[in-house]
């Protein structure tokens, strides 16, 4: 396995004022194209008080435009080395800074007295612009009394702070905090919530989470990681998302049972489907496969009628959309292409090659950690010969 980046973070949060202080130590592997300038993303409010690196820097600068589509409030942090770096070289840098955060425009990240949820959408830590996975540990201190902490990793309480450790490489460090943050359950599924009104959702979520882990594990291979944390975020906007050991949802999406099951299935399926490049059309390997997994789960749990109705809805939404191949991830139609059209294409592929071969392809795609469509097509050619050419045509390759 190639060497991974490493983040060691010390975080201080003042929920009442939206202020966040960070001391970050980063060990970064130089990627091709970074030999002259290392480019990261950090929230535009960052006031950097110190930054030093080994090898030494000639300079560093903050550029106002966001270098990543998922973080519109970010600036580009550019590190200029004194001497040319080489691809694969390890660079270590330390920086201290303060952020003034509030509520992200679409509500998915925020620092308020009632709820703190910070991650890559701000971003509050120096985020890789290619969303590479990394290892991390974060020391978290809430500098106002009465708060509990959560996040996407194993959490331990210490005298005056919490330590959050990622159990497996991830693309994000998510920190949660609230005056009444409650976590219930035991491995493999735990549920975290911050509003007592949501306690009635816990048992159902836990049971559904266990069921989905069992079935997806049977279909695609063992679940990555040892546990799954389901978080009910007390917000109306922003929707849900999945990280390597955590799924975040909003209570509004959990009101109707079948819709809630389908949403939870999609997000939990991302534990298996999140290797594709999220910045390009290759994101179909994440979103289309997660949606197809949700369709399979709906059929298994709720029957053929519910699955056929869902498939009909997806097929209707997939009409007159551009090809998957070459799709601009920022296109207004990208959501429908990746969720609806891509899922319909996978259903057609299953009809073409048969359920047994389809399940074999999905399982081997995970075993081989396939991260590109080219790799997927080679696997499909091994398993089902001419079907690979059909899939190429359907994708618009």
Secondary structure, 3 states (H helix, E strand, C coil): CCCCEEEEEEEEEECCCCEEEEEEEEEEECCCCCCCEEEEEEECCCEEEEEEEECCEEEEEEECCCCCCCCCCEEEEEEEECCCCCCCCEEEEEEEEEEECCECCCCCCEECCCCEEECCCCCCCCEECCCCCEEEEEEEEECCCCCEEEECCEEEEECCEEEEECCCCECCCCEEEECCCEEEEECCEEEEECCHHHHHHHHHHHHHHHHHHHHHHHHHCCCCCCCEEEEEECCCCCCCEECCCEEEEEHHHHCCHHHHHHHHHHHHHCCCCCCCCCCCHHHHHHHHHHHHHHHHHHHHHHCHHHHHHHHHHHHHHCCCCCCCCCCCCCCCCHHHHHHHHHHHHHHHHHHHHCHHHHHHHHHHHHHCCCCCHHHHHHHHHHHHCCHHHHHHHHHCC
